[in-house]
Amino acid sequence: MRIRLVAAAAAILGWIGSGQASNAARAAEPVGPHNPFNDELLKMTPPQRAAKLAEEVGNWCIGTKAFFMGVNHRPPRPGSVYWSLKCANGGSYVIEIDVDGKGAAIDCPTFKEAAPGRACFKKF
């Protein structure tokens, strides 16, 4: 699990570190590929959504609160979506789900430290 979290951190932080466009510039960019996996999450009830996202964190996380943070519209992974998740044990994570349905998780303290101005449970 530790290797998976480190790899996830590198992937998520690589996207964040690539320099996000301003809101006005982002609005002019193409939306990118459609993410059907996010559509499925949005159709779920909040408890179902939290449980599904907890699967990306691991068996020890019981998801209690899920929050949609936003969609990546730029390379290297356009169409990837980002969710925050709170676990029953008090842990919290950012979860990236790409257009192929592959997920990656990083804990919120690491996310906040590595991405100044970004935080879990806040919209992009």
GROMACS elastic network, one bead per residue, 0.5 to 0.9 nm:
[ bonds ]
;  ai    aj funct       b0    kb
    1     4     6  0.50371   500
    1     5     6  0.62550   500
    1     6     6  0.86902   500
    1    57     6  0.84946   500
    1    58     6  0.76386   500
    2     5     6  0.51097   500
    2     6     6  0.61926   500
    2     7     6  0.86129   500
    3     6     6  0.50921   500
    3     7     6  0.61071   500
    3     8     6  0.84200   500
    4     7     6  0.51653   500
    4     8     6  0.59953   500
    4     9     6  0.84980   500
    4   104     6  0.74653   500
    4   105     6  0.79328   500
    5     9     6  0.59784   500
    5    10     6  0.85835   500
    5    57     6  0.84229   500
    5   104     6  0.72085   500
    5   105     6  0.59503   500
    5   106     6  0.56876   500
    5   107     6  0.80576   500
    6     9     6  0.50264   500
    6    10     6  0.62884   500
    6    11     6  0.87086   500
    6   105     6  0.88549   500
    6   106     6  0.76331   500
    7    10     6  0.51447   500
    7    11     6  0.62758   500
    7    12     6  0.86642   500
    7   104     6  0.79834   500
    7   105     6  0.88852   500
    7   106     6  0.89257   500
    8    11     6  0.50908   500
    8    12     6  0.60185   500
    8    13     6  0.82503   500
    8    95     6  0.85866   500
    8    96     6  0.82549   500
    8   103     6  0.83664   500
    8   105     6  0.55399   500
    8   106     6  0.60399   500
    9    12     6  0.52374   500
    9    13     6  0.57186   500
    9    14     6  0.80525   500
    9   104     6  0.79362   500
    9   105     6  0.70771   500
    9   106     6  0.52820   500
    9   107     6  0.83077   500
    9   110     6  0.80101   500
    9   111     6  0.76439   500
   10    13     6  0.52643   500
   10    14     6  0.57157   500
   10    15     6  0.85717   500
   11    14     6  0.51203   500
   11    15     6  0.64780   500
   11    16     6  0.88518   500
   11    96     6  0.89500   500
   11   104     6  0.81253   500
   12    15     6  0.53339   500
   12    16     6  0.64033   500
   12    17     6  0.86398   500
   12    94     6  0.87061   500
   12    95     6  0.85929   500
   12    96     6  0.70771   500
   12   104     6  0.79733   500
   12   105     6  0.83058   500
   12   106     6  0.77923   500
   12   111     6  0.84346   500
   13    17     6  0.58238   500
   13    18     6  0.84173   500
   13   111     6  0.74047   500
   13   114     6  0.69035   500
   13   115     6  0.70271   500
   14    17     6  0.51014   500
   14    18     6  0.61913   500
   14    76     6  0.88719   500
   15    18     6  0.52520   500
   15    19     6  0.78088   500
   15    20     6  0.84930   500
   15    72     6  0.84720   500
   15    74     6  0.86728   500
   15    75     6  0.79207   500
   15    76     6  0.69259   500
   15    77     6  0.77422   500
   16    19     6  0.63541   500
   16    20     6  0.68391   500
   16   114     6  0.88236   500
   16   115     6  0.66582   500
   16   118     6  0.89005   500
   17    20     6  0.78065   500
   17   114     6  0.86091   500
   17   115     6  0.72833   500
   18    75     6  0.87855   500
   18    76     6  0.87831   500
   20    23     6  0.89212   500
   20    26     6  0.83448   500
   20    74     6  0.83734   500
   21    24     6  0.79387   500
   21    25     6  0.57556   500
   21    26     6  0.56713   500
   21    74     6  0.88895   500
   22    25     6  0.51835   500
   22    26     6  0.59787   500
   22    27     6  0.85510   500
   23    26     6  0.50007   500
   23    27     6  0.61358   500
   23    28     6  0.88408   500
   24    27     6  0.52088   500
   24    28     6  0.67249   500
   25    28     6  0.52646   500
   25    29     6  0.65886   500
   26    29     6  0.51346   500
   26    30     6  0.82090   500
   26    31     6  0.87470   500
   26    73     6  0.74286   500
   26    74     6  0.86445   500
   27    30     6  0.79330   500
   27    31     6  0.83926   500
   28    31     6  0.87871   500
   29    32     6  0.84035   500
   29    73     6  0.71934   500
   29    74     6  0.80472   500
   30    73     6  0.69812   500
   30    74     6  0.84360   500
   31    34     6  0.80916   500
   31    71     6  0.87953   500
   31    72     6  0.85061   500
   31    73     6  0.54996   500
   31    74     6  0.83856   500
   31    78     6  0.78833   500
   31    79     6  0.74062   500
   32    72     6  0.82099   500
   32    73     6  0.55608   500
   32    74     6  0.73978   500
   32    77     6  0.89662   500
   32    78     6  0.53159   500
   32    79     6  0.53349   500
   33    73     6  0.84384   500
   33    78     6  0.64110   500
   33    80     6  0.84983   500
   33    99     6  0.70637   500
   34    38     6  0.88737   500
   34    78     6  0.89701   500
   34    79     6  0.59870   500
   34    80     6  0.88656   500
   34    99     6  0.68266   500
   35    38     6  0.55616   500
   35    39     6  0.67635   500
   35    79     6  0.58649   500
   35    80     6  0.70402   500
   35    81     6  0.77291   500
   35    97     6  0.85379   500
   35    98     6  0.71917   500
   35   100     6  0.77110   500
   35   101     6  0.79730   500
   36    40     6  0.64546   500
   36    41     6  0.88317   500
   36    99     6  0.69676   500
   36   100     6  0.84637   500
   36   101     6  0.80546   500
   37    40     6  0.51735   500
   37    41     6  0.64498   500
   37    42     6  0.87965   500
   37    97     6  0.77024   500
   37    98     6  0.82411   500
   37    99     6  0.70002   500
   37   100     6  0.77938   500
   37   101     6  0.57151   500
   38    42     6  0.61805   500
   38    43     6  0.86987   500
   38    80     6  0.88002   500
   38    81     6  0.69846   500
   38    97     6  0.77015   500
   38    98     6  0.89386   500
   38    99     6  0.84058   500
   38   101     6  0.84095   500
   39    42     6  0.51575   500
   39    43     6  0.64263   500
   40    43     6  0.51915   500
   40    44     6  0.66614   500
   40    49     6  0.89511   500
   41    44     6  0.53483   500
   41    45     6  0.83917   500
   41    46     6  0.89775   500
   41    48     6  0.83086   500
   41    49     6  0.56983   500
   41    52     6  0.79368   500
   41    53     6  0.85984   500
   42    45     6  0.78999   500
   42    46     6  0.86969   500
   42    49     6  0.75946   500
   43    49     6  0.85085   500
   44    47     6  0.79363   500
   44    48     6  0.57025   500
   44    49     6  0.55585   500
   45    48     6  0.52128   500
   45    49     6  0.60940   500
   45    50     6  0.86538   500
   46    49     6  0.50750   500
   46    50     6  0.61683   500
   46    51     6  0.86274   500
   46    64     6  0.85985   500
   46    65     6  0.73660   500
   46    66     6  0.70408   500
   47    50     6  0.51662   500
   47    51     6  0.61938   500
   47    52     6  0.86473   500
   47    63     6  0.77014   500
   47    64     6  0.68428   500
   47    65     6  0.74847   500
   47    66     6  0.83255   500
   48    51     6  0.51186   500
   48    52     6  0.61455   500
   48    53     6  0.86558   500
   48    63     6  0.89306   500
   49    52     6  0.51314   500
   49    53     6  0.61781   500
   49    54     6  0.85174   500
   49    63     6  0.83396   500
   49    65     6  0.84668   500
   49    66     6  0.67743   500
   50    53     6  0.52343   500
   50    54     6  0.60765   500
   50    55     6  0.89006   500
   50    62     6  0.79230   500
   50    64     6  0.57978   500
   50    65     6  0.57154   500
   50    66     6  0.51537   500
   50    67     6  0.87738   500
   50    85     6  0.68228   500
   50    86     6  0.81477   500
   50    87     6  0.85971   500
   51    54     6  0.50697   500
   51    55     6  0.67381   500
   51    61     6  0.87299   500
   51    62     6  0.65795   500
   51    63     6  0.50622   500
   51    64     6  0.75316   500
   51    65     6  0.89703   500
   51    66     6  0.89011   500
   52    55     6  0.54690   500
   52    56     6  0.76530   500
   52    63     6  0.79751   500
   53    56     6  0.56035   500
   53    57     6  0.72370   500
   53    63     6  0.70986   500
   53    66     6  0.76994   500
   53    83     6  0.82085   500
   53    84     6  0.88705   500
   53    85     6  0.71502   500
   53    95     6  0.74805   500
   53   103     6  0.87118   500
   54    57     6  0.51192   500
   54    58     6  0.63493   500
   54    59     6  0.76185   500
   54    60     6  0.86555   500
   54    61     6  0.57307   500
   54    62     6  0.61109   500
   54    63     6  0.51169   500
   54    64     6  0.87760   500
   54    85     6  0.73656   500
   54    86     6  0.86627   500
   54    87     6  0.75505   500
   55    58     6  0.53256   500
   55    59     6  0.66462   500
   55    61     6  0.77321   500
   55    62     6  0.86095   500
   55    63     6  0.86112   500
   56    59     6  0.86910   500
   56    95     6  0.73949   500
   56   102     6  0.89313   500
   56   103     6  0.60571   500
   56   104     6  0.64498   500
   56   105     6  0.64900   500
   57    60     6  0.79533   500
   57    61     6  0.63970   500
   57    93     6  0.77466   500
   57    95     6  0.80240   500
   57   103     6  0.89969   500
   57   104     6  0.78106   500
   57   105     6  0.59468   500
   57   106     6  0.83025   500
   58    61     6  0.57901   500
   58    62     6  0.87158   500
   59    62     6  0.75616   500
   60    87     6  0.87620   500
   60    89     6  0.85118   500
   61    86     6  0.85301   500
   61    87     6  0.53143   500
   61    88     6  0.67706   500
   61    89     6  0.71364   500
   61    91     6  0.79763   500
   62    86     6  0.82979   500
   62    87     6  0.51564   500
   62    88     6  0.53775   500
   62    89     6  0.76096   500
   63    66     6  0.74260   500
   63    85     6  0.65317   500
   63    86     6  0.58721   500
   63    88     6  0.62462   500
   64    85     6  0.73812   500
   64    86     6  0.56615   500
   64    87     6  0.54752   500
   64    88     6  0.59074   500
   65    84     6  0.80380   500
   65    85     6  0.56353   500
   65    86     6  0.51341   500
   65    87     6  0.72687   500
   65    88     6  0.88799   500
   66    83     6  0.66783   500
   66    84     6  0.56312   500
   66    86     6  0.66189   500
   66   121     6  0.83287   500
   67    82     6  0.87373   500
   67    83     6  0.54829   500
   67    85     6  0.64702   500
   67    86     6  0.88386   500
   67   120     6  0.84592   500
   67   121     6  0.58214   500
   67   122     6  0.80972   500
   67   123     6  0.86969   500
   68    71     6  0.88505   500
   68    81     6  0.80834   500
   68    82     6  0.63848   500
   68    84     6  0.64657   500
   68   121     6  0.75701   500
   68   122     6  0.82722   500
   68   123     6  0.71881   500
   69    81     6  0.76816   500
   69    82     6  0.53375   500
   69    83     6  0.51963   500
   69    84     6  0.67064   500
   69    94     6  0.87535   500
   69   120     6  0.77244   500
   69   121     6  0.65773   500
   69   122     6  0.59163   500
   69   124     6  0.58367   500
   70    80     6  0.86943   500
   70    81     6  0.58411   500
   70    82     6  0.54584   500
   70    83     6  0.72741   500
   70   122     6  0.89327   500
   70   123     6  0.60160   500
   70   124     6  0.55900   500
   71    78     6  0.79190   500
   71    79     6  0.61738   500
   71    80     6  0.58092   500
   71    82     6  0.62647   500
   71   124     6  0.80853   500
   72    75     6  0.80230   500
   72    77     6  0.69482   500
   72    78     6  0.52709   500
   72    79     6  0.55388   500
   72    80     6  0.53278   500
   72    81     6  0.61816   500
   72    82     6  0.79025   500
   73    77     6  0.77626   500
   73    79     6  0.58721   500
   73    80     6  0.77511   500
   74    77     6  0.65293   500
   74    79     6  0.79231   500
   75    78     6  0.52482   500
   77    80     6  0.58764   500
   77    98     6  0.70286   500
   77    99     6  0.83651   500
   78    81     6  0.87415   500
   78    98     6  0.80680   500
   78    99     6  0.81505   500
   79    97     6  0.87199   500
   79    98     6  0.64912   500
   79    99     6  0.58661   500
   80    96     6  0.64436   500
   80    97     6  0.54389   500
   80    99     6  0.58477   500
   80   100     6  0.89446   500
   80   101     6  0.89509   500
   81    95     6  0.81069   500
   81    96     6  0.56150   500
   81    97     6  0.53373   500
   81    98     6  0.64724   500
   81    99     6  0.82294   500
   82    94     6  0.66484   500
   82    95     6  0.55590   500
   82    97     6  0.65495   500
   82    98     6  0.89416   500
   83    93     6  0.81939   500
   83    94     6  0.56613   500
   83    95     6  0.51793   500
   83    96     6  0.66163   500
   83    97     6  0.83084   500
   83   120     6  0.81789   500
   83   121     6  0.78855   500
   84    92     6  0.71244   500
   84    93     6  0.55916   500
   84    95     6  0.61957   500
   84   108     6  0.82217   500
   84   120     6  0.55667   500
   84   121     6  0.55317   500
   84   122     6  0.83664   500
   85    91     6  0.83937   500
   85    92     6  0.54707   500
   85    93     6  0.52450   500
   85    94     6  0.64496   500
   85    95     6  0.74453   500
   85   120     6  0.81948   500
   85   121     6  0.79939   500
   86    89     6  0.83809   500
   86    90     6  0.66376   500
   86    91     6  0.59562   500
   86    93     6  0.66254   500
   87    90     6  0.54789   500
   87    91     6  0.52465   500
   87    92     6  0.59599   500
   87    93     6  0.83003   500
   88    91     6  0.73083   500
   89    92     6  0.89215   500
   91   107     6  0.74775   500
   91   108     6  0.81077   500
   92   106     6  0.85989   500
   92   107     6  0.58614   500
   92   108     6  0.55735   500
   92   109     6  0.82765   500
   92   120     6  0.78939   500
   93   105     6  0.62284   500
   93   106     6  0.54093   500
   93   109     6  0.83827   500
   93   111     6  0.82708   500
   93   120     6  0.72094   500
   94   104     6  0.82500   500
   94   105     6  0.55952   500
   94   106     6  0.53810   500
   94   107     6  0.62502   500
   94   108     6  0.61571   500
   94   111     6  0.74174   500
   94   119     6  0.88739   500
   94   120     6  0.63786   500
   94   121     6  0.85810   500
   95   103     6  0.65803   500
   95   104     6  0.55129   500
   95   106     6  0.66078   500
   95   107     6  0.87713   500
   96   102     6  0.80600   500
   96   103     6  0.54314   500
   96   104     6  0.52572   500
   96   105     6  0.64458   500
   96   106     6  0.87253   500
   97   100     6  0.78532   500
   97   101     6  0.57171   500
   97   102     6  0.54834   500
   97   104     6  0.66746   500
   98   101     6  0.53540   500
   98   102     6  0.55000   500
   98   103     6  0.65623   500
   98   104     6  0.88148   500
   99   102     6  0.74664   500
  100   103     6  0.89166   500
  106   109     6  0.86491   500
  106   110     6  0.69947   500
  106   111     6  0.66114   500
  107   110     6  0.56378   500
  107   111     6  0.63144   500
  107   112     6  0.88672   500
  108   112     6  0.60334   500
  108   113     6  0.84980   500
  108   119     6  0.71147   500
  108   120     6  0.58686   500
  109   112     6  0.52233   500
  109   113     6  0.61607   500
  109   114     6  0.86063   500
  109   119     6  0.84722   500
  109   120     6  0.86430   500
  110   113     6  0.51665   500
  110   114     6  0.60538   500
  110   115     6  0.83810   500
  111   114     6  0.53297   500
  111   115     6  0.58734   500
  111   116     6  0.85419   500
  111   118     6  0.75943   500
  111   119     6  0.68868   500
  111   120     6  0.76831   500
  112   115     6  0.52829   500
  112   116     6  0.61165   500
  112   117     6  0.74964   500
  112   118     6  0.58826   500
  112   119     6  0.51544   500
  112   120     6  0.74138   500
  113   116     6  0.62841   500
  113   118     6  0.87488   500
  113   119     6  0.88685   500
  114   118     6  0.87742   500
  115   118     6  0.55151   500
  115   119     6  0.77737   500
  116   119     6  0.80127   500
  118   122     6  0.74621   500
  118   123     6  0.87573   500
  118   124     6  0.75683   500
  119   122     6  0.58761   500
  119   123     6  0.85545   500
  119   124     6  0.89193   500
  120   123     6  0.83598   500
